[in-house]
Amino acid sequence: MYMVLPLVDEDKPKCYICHNGFDTIEELRRHQNSSHKEFFEFHEKNQNREPAPGDVTVF
């Protein structure tokens, strides 16, 4: 049996963590700030922007 996804909600914003769809980007932002707050706080704190070993810098 195959699962067919509807194309009806293709243009609506979707949470990439839990895959829930929302009508507006503001609803998505509120959802992410409340339901996935720990995820975003962890990744904001641990943003290490140093070059990785083996990266080549072009001048």
The first five atom37 places (N, CA, C, CB, O) and aatype in JSON, in Angstrom:
{
  "aatype": [12, 18, 12, 19, 10, 14, 10, 19, 3, 6, 3, 11, 14, 11, 4, 18, 9, 4, 8, 2, 7, 13, 3, 16, 9, 6, 6, 10, 1, 1, 8, 5, 2, 15, 15, 8, 11, 6, 13, 13, 6, 13, 8, 6, 11, 2, 5, 2, 1, 6, 14, 0, 14, 7, 3, 19, 16, 19, 13],
  "atom_mask": [
    [1, 1, 1, 1, 1],
    [1, 1, 1, 1, 1],
    [1, 1, 1, 1, 1],
    [1, 1, 1, 1, 1],
    [1, 1, 1, 1, 1],
    [1, 1, 1, 1, 1],
    [1, 1, 1, 1, 1],
    [1, 1, 1, 1, 1],
    [1, 1, 1, 1, 1],
    [1, 1, 1, 1, 1],
    [1, 1, 1, 1, 1],
    [1, 1, 1, 1, 1],
    [1, 1, 1, 1, 1],
    [1, 1, 1, 1, 1],
    [1, 1, 1, 1, 1],
    [1, 1, 1, 1, 1],
    [1, 1, 1, 1, 1],
    [1, 1, 1, 1, 1],
    [1, 1, 1, 1, 1],
    [1, 1, 1, 1, 1],
    [1, 1, 1, 0, 1],
    [1, 1, 1, 1, 1],
    [1, 1, 1, 1, 1],
    [1, 1, 1, 1, 1],
    [1, 1, 1, 1, 1],
    [1, 1, 1, 1, 1],
    [1, 1, 1, 1, 1],
    [1, 1, 1, 1, 1],
    [1, 1, 1, 1, 1],
    [1, 1, 1, 1, 1],
    [1, 1, 1, 1, 1],
    [1, 1, 1, 1, 1],
    [1, 1, 1, 1, 1],
    [1, 1, 1, 1, 1],
    [1, 1, 1, 1, 1],
    [1, 1, 1, 1, 1],
    [1, 1, 1, 1, 1],
    [1, 1, 1, 1, 1],
    [1, 1, 1, 1, 1],
    [1, 1, 1, 1, 1],
    [1, 1, 1, 1, 1],
    [1, 1, 1, 1, 1],
    [1, 1, 1, 1, 1],
    [1, 1, 1, 1, 1],
    [1, 1, 1, 1, 1],
    [1, 1, 1, 1, 1],
    [1, 1, 1, 1, 1],
    [1, 1, 1, 1, 1],
    [1, 1, 1, 1, 1],
    [1, 1, 1, 1, 1],
    [1, 1, 1, 1, 1],
    [1, 1, 1, 1, 1],
    [1, 1, 1, 1, 1],
    [1, 1, 1, 0, 1],
    [1, 1, 1, 1, 1],
    [1, 1, 1, 1, 1],
    [1, 1, 1, 1, 1],
    [1, 1, 1, 1, 1],
    [1, 1, 1, 1, 1]
  ],
  "atom_positions": [
    [[0.84, -1.17, 0.0], [0.0, 0.0, 0.0], [0.89, 1.24, 0.0], [-0.96, -0.01, 1.21], [1.9, 1.28, 0.71]],
    [[0.53, 2.24, -0.79], [1.3, 3.46, -0.89], [0.58, 4.6, -0.18], [1.56, 3.82, -2.36], [-0.65, 4.65, -0.15]],
    [[1.37, 5.51, 0.37], [0.8, 6.67, 1.05], [0.94, 7.88, 0.13], [1.5, 6.93, 2.43], [2.04, 8.2, -0.31]],
    [[-0.15, 8.54, -0.14], [-0.14, 9.71, -1.02], [-0.36, 10.95, -0.16], [-1.23, 9.6, -2.13], [-1.34, 11.03, 0.58]],
    [[0.55, 11.9, -0.27], [0.43, 13.13, 0.5], [-0.39, 14.15, -0.28], [1.82, 13.69, 0.83], [-0.2, 14.3, -1.48]],
    [[-1.28, 14.85, 0.39], [-2.1, 15.85, -0.31], [-1.28, 17.08, -0.66], [-3.32, 16.24, 0.54], [-0.39, 17.48, 0.1]],
    [[-1.57, 17.68, -1.79], [-0.89, 18.9, -2.21], [-1.64, 20.14, -1.75], [-0.74, 18.93, -3.72], [-1.26, 21.26, -2.11]],
    [[-2.67, 19.97, -0.96], [-3.52, 21.08, -0.51], [-2.74, 22.06, 0.36], [-4.72, 20.55, 0.25], [-2.87, 23.27, 0.19]],
    [[-1.94, 21.56, 1.29], [-1.23, 22.42, 2.25], [0.21, 22.67, 1.85], [-1.27, 21.8, 3.63], [1.04, 22.98, 2.71]],
    [[0.52, 22.56, 0.6], [1.89, 22.69, 0.15], [2.46, 24.08, 0.38], [1.98, 22.34, -1.31], [3.67, 24.22, 0.6]],
    [[1.63, 25.11, 0.33], [2.11, 26.49, 0.44], [2.12, 27.01, 1.88], [1.26, 27.39, -0.41], [2.52, 28.15, 2.11]],
    [[1.69, 26.21, 2.84], [1.63, 26.66, 4.23], [2.94, 26.34, 4.95], [0.44, 25.99, 4.96], [3.61, 25.36, 4.63]],
    [[3.32, 27.19, 5.93], [4.54, 26.93, 6.69], [4.42, 25.65, 7.5], [4.85, 28.11, 7.62], [3.34, 25.31, 7.99]],
    [[5.53, 24.94, 7.64], [5.54, 23.66, 8.32], [6.72, 23.6, 9.28], [5.6, 22.5, 7.29], [7.83, 23.99, 8.94]],
    [[6.47, 23.1, 10.48], [7.52, 22.95, 11.48], [8.43, 21.79, 11.05], [6.92, 22.7, 12.9], [7.96, 20.68, 10.82]],
    [[9.73, 22.06, 10.94], [10.65, 21.01, 10.49], [11.03, 20.05, 11.6], [11.88, 21.63, 9.92], [11.74, 19.07, 11.34]],
    [[10.58, 20.29, 12.82], [10.87, 19.37, 13.92], [9.75, 18.35, 14.08], [11.07, 20.15, 15.23], [10.02, 17.15, 14.15]],
    [[8.5, 18.81, 14.14], [7.38, 17.89, 14.35], [6.49, 17.73, 13.12], [6.55, 18.35, 15.51], [5.56, 16.92, 13.13]],
    [[6.76, 18.5, 12.04], [6.06, 18.4, 10.76], [4.59, 18.82, 10.82], [6.14, 17.01, 10.25], [3.79, 18.4, 9.98]],
    [[4.22, 19.63, 11.8], [2.86, 20.18, 11.85], [2.77, 21.37, 10.91], [2.48, 20.6, 13.31], [3.72, 22.15, 10.79]],
    [[1.63, 21.51, 10.24], [1.42, 22.63, 9.34], [0.67, 23.76, 10.03], [0.0, 0.0, 0.0], [-0.12, 23.52, 10.94]],
    [[0.91, 25.0, 9.59], [0.28, 26.18, 10.18], [-0.21, 27.1, 9.08], [1.25, 26.92, 11.11], [0.28, 27.04, 7.95]],
    [[-1.18, 27.96, 9.4], [-1.74, 28.86, 8.41], [-0.83, 30.05, 8.13], [-3.09, 29.36, 8.88], [-0.75, 30.5, 6.98]],
    [[-0.14, 30.57, 9.16], [0.73, 31.73, 8.97], [2.09, 31.46, 9.59], [0.09, 33.0, 9.58], [2.26, 30.55, 10.4]],
    [[3.05, 32.26, 9.2], [4.4, 32.14, 9.74], [4.44, 32.54, 11.21], [5.38, 33.0, 8.92], [5.26, 32.04, 11.97]],
    [[3.54, 33.46, 11.61], [3.48, 33.87, 13.01], [3.01, 32.71, 13.9], [2.53, 35.07, 13.18], [3.53, 32.53, 15.0]],
    [[2.04, 31.94, 13.43], [1.6, 30.77, 14.19], [2.73, 29.76, 14.32], [0.37, 30.11, 13.53], [2.91, 29.15, 15.38]],
    [[3.48, 29.57, 13.25], [4.62, 28.67, 13.29], [5.66, 29.16, 14.29], [5.24, 28.53, 11.9], [6.21, 28.37, 15.05]],
    [[5.94, 30.45, 14.29], [6.93, 31.03, 15.2], [6.49, 30.86, 16.66], [7.15, 32.52, 14.88], [7.3, 30.52, 17.52]],
    [[5.2, 31.1, 16.94], [4.68, 30.9, 18.31], [4.78, 29.44, 18.72], [3.22, 31.38, 18.4], [5.15, 29.14, 19.86]],
    [[4.45, 28.54, 17.82], [4.53, 27.11, 18.1], [5.97, 26.7, 18.43], [4.01, 26.29, 16.9], [6.21, 25.98, 19.4]],
    [[6.92, 27.15, 17.62], [8.32, 26.78, 17.85], [8.86, 27.38, 19.14], [9.18, 27.21, 16.67], [9.65, 26.75, 19.83]],
    [[8.44, 28.6, 19.47], [8.9, 29.23, 20.71], [8.29, 28.59, 21.95], [8.58, 30.7, 20.69], [8.87, 28.7, 23.03]],
    [[7.14, 27.93, 21.82], [6.53, 27.31, 22.99], [6.82, 25.81, 23.06], [5.03, 27.54, 22.97], [7.23, 25.31, 24.11]],
    [[6.63, 25.09, 21.97], [6.77, 23.64, 21.99], [8.21, 23.16, 21.88], [5.97, 23.03, 20.89], [8.57, 22.14, 22.46]],
    [[9.03, 23.88, 21.14], [10.41, 23.44, 20.89], [11.42, 24.44, 21.43], [10.63, 23.23, 19.39], [12.49, 24.61, 20.86]],
    [[11.08, 25.09, 22.53], [11.9, 26.15, 23.1], [13.31, 25.64, 23.45], [11.23, 26.72, 24.35], [14.3, 26.32, 23.19]],
    [[13.39, 24.44, 24.05], [14.69, 23.89, 24.47], [15.6, 23.67, 23.27], [14.49, 22.58, 25.24], [16.8, 23.93, 23.35]],
    [[15.05, 23.19, 22.17], [15.82, 22.92, 20.97], [16.48, 24.2, 20.45], [14.94, 22.31, 19.88], [17.67, 24.22, 20.16]],
    [[15.7, 25.27, 20.35], [16.22, 26.52, 19.81], [17.19, 27.19, 20.77], [15.08, 27.46, 19.47], [18.18, 27.77, 20.33]],
    [[16.92, 27.13, 22.08], [17.85, 27.71, 23.05], [19.2, 26.99, 23.01], [17.26, 27.65, 24.46], [20.24, 27.63, 23.09]],
    [[19.19, 25.67, 22.89], [20.41, 24.89, 22.84], [21.24, 25.27, 21.61], [20.09, 23.39, 22.82], [22.46, 25.43, 21.71]],
    [[20.59, 25.41, 20.46], [21.33, 25.7, 19.24], [21.76, 27.16, 19.14], [20.49, 25.34, 18.05], [22.73, 27.46, 18.46]],
    [[21.06, 28.06, 19.8], [21.5, 29.46, 19.82], [22.74, 29.61, 20.7], [20.37, 30.37, 20.32], [23.64, 30.39, 20.38]],
    [[22.78, 28.87, 21.82], [23.92, 28.93, 22.72], [25.17, 28.31, 22.12], [23.59, 28.23, 24.02], [26.28, 28.82, 22.32]],
    [[25.02, 27.23, 21.38], [26.15, 26.46, 20.9], [26.49, 26.71, 19.44], [25.88, 25.0, 21.1], [26.79, 25.78, 18.69]],
    [[26.43, 27.95, 19.03], [26.82, 28.27, 17.65], [28.3, 28.57, 17.61], [26.0, 29.47, 17.1], [28.73, 29.68, 17.92]],
    [[29.07, 27.58, 17.24], [30.51, 27.72, 17.12], [30.83, 27.99, 15.66], [31.26, 26.44, 17.64], [30.74, 27.09, 14.83]],
    [[31.19, 29.22, 15.32], [31.38, 29.62, 13.93], [32.85, 29.57, 13.5], [30.84, 31.03, 13.73], [33.25, 30.31, 12.61]],
    [[33.63, 28.71, 14.11], [35.04, 28.58, 13.72], [35.15, 27.64, 12.52], [35.89, 28.05, 14.9], [34.27, 26.8, 12.31]],
    [[36.21, 27.77, 11.73], [36.39, 26.84, 10.61], [36.61, 25.42, 11.11], [37.58, 27.29, 9.74], [37.25, 25.2, 12.15]],
    [[36.09, 24.48, 10.39], [36.28, 23.07, 10.73], [37.67, 22.63, 10.29], [35.19, 22.19, 10.06], [38.24, 23.21, 9.37]],
    [[38.23, 21.61, 10.94], [39.54, 21.11, 10.51], [39.48, 20.67, 9.05], [40.01, 19.94, 11.41], [38.57, 19.94, 8.65]],
    [[40.45, 21.11, 8.27], [40.49, 20.75, 6.85], [39.82, 21.76, 5.94], [0.0, 0.0, 0.0], [39.89, 21.62, 4.72]],
    [[39.17, 22.78, 6.51], [38.57, 23.82, 5.66], [39.67, 24.63, 5.0], [37.63, 24.73, 6.48], [40.71, 24.9, 5.61]],
    [[39.44, 25.03, 3.77], [40.42, 25.81, 3.02], [39.86, 27.21, 2.85], [40.73, 25.15, 1.64], [38.72, 27.38, 2.41]],
    [[40.66, 28.21, 3.18], [40.26, 29.59, 3.01], [40.85, 30.11, 1.71], [40.71, 30.46, 4.21], [42.04, 29.98, 1.46]],
    [[39.99, 30.71, 0.87], [40.44, 31.26, -0.4], [40.52, 32.76, -0.24], [39.48, 30.87, -1.58], [39.57, 33.41, 0.19]],
    [[41.67, 33.32, -0.59], [41.87, 34.76, -0.48], [41.72, 35.43, -1.82], [43.22, 35.07, 0.11], [41.86, 36.65, -1.92]]
  ]
}
